[in-house]
């Protein structure tokens, strides 16, 4: 987004900003309302994060002008996204394995080693 | 020596340097907050005895509204400057500063309520991550307020001496501010509603 846009274009942009604001306000009300519904935990997390992602997308696309940016910025963001996903997937995947889990061998009392 | 590419676009990136800089900074910020969000998930999923306190949702909803309003005022102030309407820019930009101040006041009220209920960062894992995330986010709001204050006050002289560079500074501040809003958009449901 540069400074070489016509005044008409800028005025059009400001109308879009107001529409986005209205959408964000409505989405916030929906998020809070849904949190009072009797949803199970998975449903609640899915709905809340889905709405948050839409809101975040609106902010990034319109307020941060990511709909029409330079390639360089997209490259930076793709690289960031890769590391961001790794930041979540790597620690969370450790929950799926058994490394570090406490287990008790049959016939051995807690705290005793086999040598005793 | 004049600093290059403060206004004109660098041919290889297609951006002026400050904009490239702010996006690289925001990328590092994504990782900073991402690490804390990841920690929150690990702590919560890994603890069968997780204590979830019910926080003040109405105050947090009010703060969400305040922050998204401030995102609009900051982008409107940038648009006003591009239309060369400094008076309107000043109005929107001052509005952004006031909204940011309002956010911090509401947050202070909320913290005060939590302290009076005996809830401190060391109380349990939830309160620890809650104060770490909201505190770090609050520091970002304060940082933004300092820059907005500077650009409204002494920094505004640049509008007369180098108007294009000033517009670019406001755009960079705006990008930072939208990011602060974006983080809150995810913090709000994660900490208050789930």
Interface residues (C-beta under 8 A of the other chain):
Chain A: X1 X2 X3 X5 X7 X10 X11 X13 X14 X17 X18 X20 X21 X24 X25 X28 X31 X32 X35 X41 X44 X45 X48 X49 X51 X52 X55 X56 X59 X60 X63 X64 X70 X71 X72 X73 X76 X77 X79 X80 X83 X84 X87 X88 X91 X92 X95
Chain B: X9 X13 X14 X15 X20 X23 X24 X27 X30 X31 X34 X35 X37 X38 X41 X42 X45 X46 X57 X61 X64 X65 X68 X69 X71 X72 X75 X76 X79 X82 X83 X164 X167 X171 X174 X175 X178 X179 X181 X182 X185 X186 X188 X189 X190 X193 X194
